Amino acid sequence: MQRCKAHVSMEERYAKLEIEYDSLEEKQKICETANELINVYKISPQITVLPKNIENGEYIFEFHDDYDKKAGNFFEDLLKKLKITKCD
């Protein structure tokens, strides 16, 4: 998933990760990987999918009131499994 772009923003007890996808395969891989990690971490982030067209769009993962600070580890593992090496 070398073409995917990721953007992270964090504030006190709030974290957001946006991952842009450019194909249906990338979209499916993001979904499958996120669901796998959600089960591992026992978390429930707010997930929004914003399609730009049939093949392009972005996934947005948000954590509100992240007292346990699980968002950071979830984001790191998600990016690592998706082979996204650079974030804005």
VOVO-541170 format. One line per field, with one value per residue (C-alpha): x, y, z; residue in one letter; residue number from 1. Coordinates in steps of 0.5 Angstrom, whole numbers, always signed. Layout:
! residues N
east = c(X/...)
north = c(Y/...)
up = c(Z/...)
r = c(a/...)
k = c(NUM/...)
! end
This chain:
! residues 88
east = c(+0/+6/+1/-3/-3/-4/-5/-5/-7/-7/-9/-11/-15/-17/-13/-15/-12/-14/-12/-13/-14/-14/-17/-22/-17/-13/-20/-22/-15/-16/-22/-20/-14/-17/-23/-17/-14/-20/-21/-14/-14/-22/-23/-29/-26/-31/-30/-32/-31/-31/-31/-29/-31/-32/-25/-22/-23/-21/-22/-22/-21/-23/-22/-25/-24/-18/-16/-12/-8/-10/-10/-3/-1/-7/-5/+2/+0/-5/+0/+5/+1/-1/+6/+5/+12/+10/+5/+4)
north = c(+0/+5/+10/+11/+17/+18/+24/+23/+29/+28/+33/+31/+25/+26/+22/+22/+18/+19/+14/+16/+10/+10/+3/-2/-7/-2/+0/-7/-8/-2/-5/-12/-10/-5/-10/-15/-10/-7/-14/-15/-8/-9/-2/+2/+8/+12/+10/+14/+13/+18/+16/+21/+17/+9/+8/+13/+16/+16/+12/+16/+13/+17/+16/+21/+21/+16/+15/+9/+12/+6/+10/+11/+3/+2/+7/+5/-3/-1/+3/-2/-8/-3/-2/+6/+8/+16/+20/+27)
up = c(+0/-2/-5/+1/+5/+12/+17/+24/+29/+37/+43/+50/+50/+43/+37/+29/+24/+16/+11/+4/-1/-9/-10/-8/-6/-2/+1/+3/+6/+11/+13/+14/+18/+22/+24/+26/+30/+34/+36/+39/+42/+45/+43/+39/+35/+31/+24/+18/+11/+6/-2/-7/-12/-14/-12/-8/-1/+6/+12/+19/+25/+31/+39/+44/+51/+50/+57/+56/+51/+46/+40/+39/+39/+35/+30/+30/+28/+23/+19/+20/+18/+12/+10/+11/+13/+13/+16/+16)
r = c(m/q/r/c/k/a/h/v/s/m/e/e/r/y/a/k/l/e/i/e/y/d/s/l/e/e/k/q/k/i/c/e/t/a/n/e/l/i/n/v/y/k/i/s/p/q/i/t/v/l/p/k/n/i/e/n/g/e/y/i/f/e/f/h/d/d/y/d/k/k/a/g/n/f/f/e/d/l/l/k/k/l/k/i/t/k/c/d)
k = c(1/2/3/4/5/6/7/8/9/10/11/12/13/14/15/16/17/18/19/20/21/22/23/24/25/26/27/28/29/30/31/32/33/34/35/36/37/38/39/40/41/42/43/44/45/46/47/48/49/50/51/52/53/54/55/56/57/58/59/60/61/62/63/64/65/66/67/68/69/70/71/72/73/74/75/76/77/78/79/80/81/82/83/84/85/86/87/88)
! end
